[in-house]
Amino acid sequence: MSNFIDFPRRRLLSAILATGSLGLTGLPRIVQALTLTPRQSSGPFYPEELPLDDDNDLVKVAGQRGVAQGRITHLFGRVIDERGRPVEQARVEIWQCNAYGRYHHPRDRRNVPLDPNFQGHGQFITQADGAYRFRTIKPVAYPGRAPHIHFAISGPGFEPLVTQMFVAGAPENAGDYLFNSIQDPAAQSSVLVTFEPSHTATELQGRFDIVLAGNGQFGR
């Protein structure tokens, strides 16, 4: 797979304007760095014990016959540095509440059902292309919070990152204190994901690329 990252037209134009001229090859001499994914709180509900079934498919749990409640969603993207280079061997973790708004956590005592068919936490290790993929459910709101999914990225050669992904267009975003704590408009926009129909009429898909600060120890 190619390591080339397609820059949005506006970002490429900004890079050209910033340099004031083109190089001899007709390409800009400097490419503007990508917006770093902002750090966010891990929240109180990171699992105290990881589930025995802890793969990247959160809607099917080993030993259970059913499928998780909620809109099945294929969530994918790449872990890259600010120059667009893929990050290999990054451990990508996600965790989120179930379709009723409750986490698999002993401190979450809200009077809504648990879902035995929802894994609640999953992980994936990136390969040379930096790509990751999860099958989960579209996140839902609960009192005080907009729909979101927690992410933690760790691995060799970079500082661990904890962040949250939000749903583009969700009305609850306007009142979510963590989403609105991101002051930089570009950084705030970078954690919004648009969910679109997938290969079936009932499933969704969304892309969330995670941009880490490069330190010369990873990327190709």
PEGIUR-V883937 format. One record per residue. N is the residue number from 0. NEAR is the number of other C-alpha atoms within 8 Angstrom. Layout:
<<N	NEAR> <N	NEAR>>
This chain:
<<0	3> <1	4> <2	9> <3	6> <4	6> <5	4> <6	6> <7	6> <8	6> <9	6> <10	9> <11	11> <12	8> <13	9> <14	12> <15	14> <16	8> <17	6> <18	10> <19	6> <20	7> <21	11> <22	8> <23	5> <24	5> <25	6> <26	7> <27	11> <28	8> <29	7> <30	8> <31	8> <32	6> <33	9> <34	9> <35	10> <36	11> <37	9> <38	8> <39	8> <40	8> <41	9> <42	5> <43	4> <44	10> <45	8> <46	8> <47	5> <48	4> <49	7> <50	7> <51	4> <52	7> <53	11> <54	8> <55	10> <56	10> <57	17> <58	13> <59	13> <60	13> <61	5> <62	4> <63	8> <64	7> <65	6> <66	9> <67	12> <68	10> <69	8> <70	9> <71	12> <72	12> <73	14> <74	12> <75	13> <76	11> <77	12> <78	15> <79	15> <80	14> <81	13> <82	8> <83	11> <84	12> <85	16> <86	15> <87	11> <88	11> <89	14> <90	12> <91	13> <92	12> <93	11> <94	11> <95	11> <96	12> <97	16> <98	10> <99	9> <100	10> <101	12> <102	11> <103	10> <104	9> <105	5> <106	5> <107	9> <108	5> <109	5> <110	4> <111	7> <112	6> <113	9> <114	8> <115	8> <116	13> <117	13> <118	14> <119	11> <120	13> <121	14> <122	11> <123	12> <124	9> <125	15> <126	10> <127	9> <128	12> <129	14> <130	12> <131	12> <132	10> <133	12> <134	12> <135	11> <136	15> <137	9> <138	12> <139	12> <140	10> <141	8> <142	4> <143	6> <144	11> <145	14> <146	13> <147	13> <148	11> <149	13> <150	12> <151	12> <152	11> <153	11> <154	10> <155	6> <156	7> <157	12> <158	6> <159	8> <160	9> <161	12> <162	13> <163	12> <164	12> <165	13> <166	12> <167	8> <168	6> <169	8> <170	6> <171	10> <172	12> <173	6> <174	9> <175	11> <176	7> <177	8> <178	9> <179	11> <180	6> <181	10> <182	7> <183	6> <184	7> <185	7> <186	13> <187	13> <188	7> <189	9> <190	12> <191	10> <192	12> <193	9> <194	10> <195	7> <196	10> <197	10> <198	5> <199	7> <200	6> <201	8> <202	12> <203	14> <204	12> <205	12> <206	10> <207	11> <208	9> <209	10> <210	13> <211	12> <212	8> <213	11> <214	7> <215	5> <216	7> <217	11> <218	11> <219	5>>
